[in-house]
Amino acid sequence: MSKQNEFDLNPLPGQETANLRNQRKYRKTTVIVIFALGLLSMAVFAAKASAS
């Protein structure tokens, strides 16, 4: 294994934490979006049910 590959597998500590922070932020955003879509679809469903 070359030195370059070794370096790629072990990123700099600061870089690694930044990536983890971004992943966590992205995951939280995804959960919020899915939750909002769920609420929206329930509201639409309720509106349709009450309308008919």
VMD Tcl script that builds the backbone (N, CA, C; Angstrom):
set m [mol new atoms 156]
animate dup $m
set s [atomselect $m all]
$s set {name element resname resid chain x y z} {
  {N N MET 1 A 0.851 -1.196 0.000}
  {CA C MET 1 A 0.000 0.000 0.000}
  {C C MET 1 A 0.886 1.245 0.000}
  {N N SER 2 A 0.556 2.194 -0.851}
  {CA C SER 2 A 1.381 3.399 -0.945}
  {C C SER 2 A 1.039 4.392 0.160}
  {N N LYS 3 A 1.944 5.357 0.349}
  {CA C LYS 3 A 1.716 6.386 1.371}
  {C C LYS 3 A 0.451 7.183 1.071}
  {N N GLN 4 A 0.193 7.450 -0.216}
  {CA C GLN 4 A -0.966 8.255 -0.610}
  {C C GLN 4 A -2.275 7.582 -0.180}
  {N N ASN 5 A -2.376 6.261 -0.417}
  {CA C ASN 5 A -3.579 5.537 -0.025}
  {C C ASN 5 A -3.765 5.574 1.485}
  {N N GLU 6 A -2.669 5.441 2.198}
  {CA C GLU 6 A -2.711 5.450 3.649}
  {C C GLU 6 A -3.265 6.794 4.134}
  {N N PHE 7 A -2.823 7.857 3.486}
  {CA C PHE 7 A -3.262 9.196 3.860}
  {C C PHE 7 A -4.757 9.377 3.575}
  {N N ASP 8 A -5.200 8.849 2.442}
  {CA C ASP 8 A -6.607 8.968 2.072}
  {C C ASP 8 A -7.518 8.223 3.062}
  {N N LEU 9 A -7.043 7.088 3.539}
  {CA C LEU 9 A -7.849 6.303 4.475}
  {C C LEU 9 A -7.931 6.975 5.840}
  {N N ASN 10 A -6.884 7.718 6.207}
  {CA C ASN 10 A -6.864 8.392 7.504}
  {C C ASN 10 A -6.831 9.904 7.299}
  {N N PRO 11 A -7.993 10.525 7.158}
  {CA C PRO 11 A -8.025 11.971 6.943}
  {C C PRO 11 A -7.539 12.725 8.175}
  {N N LEU 12 A -7.246 13.982 8.004}
  {CA C LEU 12 A -6.793 14.799 9.127}
  {C C LEU 12 A -7.895 14.862 10.174}
  {N N PRO 13 A -7.537 14.868 11.452}
  {CA C PRO 13 A -8.544 14.881 12.523}
  {C C PRO 13 A -9.576 16.006 12.358}
  {N N GLY 14 A -9.118 17.211 12.051}
  {CA C GLY 14 A -10.029 18.345 11.873}
  {C C GLY 14 A -11.003 18.103 10.733}
  {N N GLN 15 A -10.467 17.558 9.648}
  {CA C GLN 15 A -11.285 17.279 8.460}
  {C C GLN 15 A -12.359 16.241 8.795}
  {N N GLU 16 A -11.965 15.242 9.556}
  {CA C GLU 16 A -12.873 14.163 9.921}
  {C C GLU 16 A -14.049 14.694 10.750}
  {N N THR 17 A -13.742 15.542 11.748}
  {CA C THR 17 A -14.804 16.072 12.601}
  {C C THR 17 A -15.735 16.972 11.794}
  {N N ALA 18 A -15.176 17.723 10.846}
  {CA C ALA 18 A -16.001 18.587 10.002}
  {C C ALA 18 A -16.966 17.731 9.184}
  {N N ASN 19 A -16.471 16.617 8.646}
  {CA C ASN 19 A -17.325 15.710 7.861}
  {C C ASN 19 A -18.433 15.131 8.732}
  {N N LEU 20 A -18.078 14.716 9.950}
  {CA C LEU 20 A -19.073 14.149 10.859}
  {C C LEU 20 A -20.127 15.188 11.210}
  {N N ARG 21 A -19.672 16.430 11.413}
  {CA C ARG 21 A -20.594 17.507 11.769}
  {C C ARG 21 A -21.566 17.745 10.616}
  {N N ASN 22 A -21.042 17.745 9.389}
  {CA C ASN 22 A -21.890 17.947 8.214}
  {C C ASN 22 A -22.886 16.807 8.067}
  {N N GLN 23 A -22.426 15.578 8.306}
  {CA C GLN 23 A -23.316 14.417 8.206}
  {C C GLN 23 A -24.445 14.520 9.222}
  {N N ARG 24 A -24.087 14.942 10.443}
  {CA C ARG 24 A -25.082 15.039 11.500}
  {C C ARG 24 A -26.113 16.102 11.130}
  {N N LYS 25 A -25.633 17.253 10.621}
  {CA C LYS 25 A -26.523 18.342 10.231}
  {C C LYS 25 A -27.446 17.879 9.110}
  {N N TYR 26 A -26.867 17.159 8.139}
  {CA C TYR 26 A -27.640 16.664 6.997}
  {C C TYR 26 A -28.701 15.673 7.462}
  {N N ARG 27 A -28.325 14.801 8.399}
  {CA C ARG 27 A -29.254 13.789 8.894}
  {C C ARG 27 A -30.424 14.466 9.605}
  {N N LYS 28 A -30.107 15.489 10.432}
  {CA C LYS 28 A -31.143 16.197 11.166}
  {C C LYS 28 A -32.101 16.883 10.190}
  {N N THR 29 A -31.542 17.509 9.152}
  {CA C THR 29 A -32.360 18.186 8.144}
  {C C THR 29 A -33.268 17.186 7.449}
  {N N THR 30 A -32.725 16.020 7.111}
  {CA C THR 30 A -33.504 14.983 6.435}
  {C C THR 30 A -34.671 14.536 7.305}
  {N N VAL 31 A -34.420 14.339 8.593}
  {CA C VAL 31 A -35.480 13.920 9.520}
  {C C VAL 31 A -36.571 14.977 9.568}
  {N N ILE 32 A -36.172 16.254 9.640}
  {CA C ILE 32 A -37.145 17.348 9.702}
  {C C ILE 32 A -37.986 17.397 8.425}
  {N N VAL 33 A -37.333 17.233 7.285}
  {CA C VAL 33 A -38.038 17.268 5.999}
  {C C VAL 33 A -39.043 16.124 5.903}
  {N N ILE 34 A -38.616 14.921 6.277}
  {CA C ILE 34 A -39.512 13.753 6.229}
  {C C ILE 34 A -40.699 13.958 7.176}
  {N N PHE 35 A -40.408 14.490 8.358}
  {CA C PHE 35 A -41.456 14.754 9.345}
  {C C PHE 35 A -42.461 15.759 8.796}
  {N N ALA 36 A -41.950 16.834 8.174}
  {CA C ALA 36 A -42.815 17.869 7.607}
  {C C ALA 36 A -43.684 17.295 6.479}
  {N N LEU 37 A -43.074 16.462 5.630}
  {CA C LEU 37 A -43.830 15.839 4.532}
  {C C LEU 37 A -44.926 14.943 5.080}
  {N N GLY 38 A -44.614 14.222 6.144}
  {CA C GLY 38 A -45.600 13.352 6.776}
  {C C GLY 38 A -46.788 14.146 7.299}
  {N N LEU 39 A -46.479 15.252 7.985}
  {CA C LEU 39 A -47.551 16.106 8.514}
  {C C LEU 39 A -48.386 16.678 7.380}
  {N N LEU 40 A -47.710 17.113 6.321}
  {CA C LEU 40 A -48.396 17.703 5.169}
  {C C LEU 40 A -49.347 16.685 4.535}
  {N N SER 41 A -48.862 15.469 4.327}
  {CA C SER 41 A -49.694 14.446 3.684}
  {C C SER 41 A -50.876 14.073 4.576}
  {N N MET 42 A -50.663 14.072 5.903}
  {CA C MET 42 A -51.768 13.777 6.821}
  {C C MET 42 A -52.818 14.882 6.751}
  {N N ALA 43 A -52.355 16.139 6.660}
  {CA C ALA 43 A -53.277 17.278 6.579}
  {C C ALA 43 A -54.103 17.199 5.294}
  {N N VAL 44 A -53.436 16.875 4.187}
  {CA C VAL 44 A -54.124 16.749 2.895}
  {C C VAL 44 A -55.147 15.614 2.960}
  {N N PHE 45 A -54.729 14.503 3.549}
  {CA C PHE 45 A -55.625 13.344 3.673}
  {C C PHE 45 A -56.849 13.698 4.518}
  {N N ALA 46 A -56.631 14.396 5.625}
  {CA C ALA 46 A -57.726 14.799 6.516}
  {C C ALA 46 A -58.673 15.755 5.790}
  {N N ALA 47 A -58.091 16.669 5.023}
  {CA C ALA 47 A -58.913 17.630 4.280}
  {C C ALA 47 A -59.782 16.909 3.250}
  {N N LYS 48 A -59.185 15.949 2.543}
  {CA C LYS 48 A -59.933 15.183 1.545}
  {C C LYS 48 A -61.046 14.381 2.213}
  {N N ALA 49 A -60.737 13.768 3.350}
  {CA C ALA 49 A -61.708 12.940 4.054}
  {C C ALA 49 A -62.888 13.785 4.538}
  {N N SER 50 A -62.609 14.965 5.047}
  {CA C SER 50 A -63.689 15.818 5.563}
  {C C SER 50 A -64.480 16.455 4.423}
  {N N ALA 51 A -63.839 16.651 3.286}
  {CA C ALA 51 A -64.508 17.281 2.141}
  {C C ALA 51 A -65.522 16.324 1.518}
  {N N SER 52 A -65.188 15.055 1.432}
  {CA C SER 52 A -66.068 14.097 0.770}
  {C C SER 52 A -67.159 13.565 1.692}
}
mol reanalyze $m
mol bondsrecalc $m
mol representation Tube
mol addrep $m
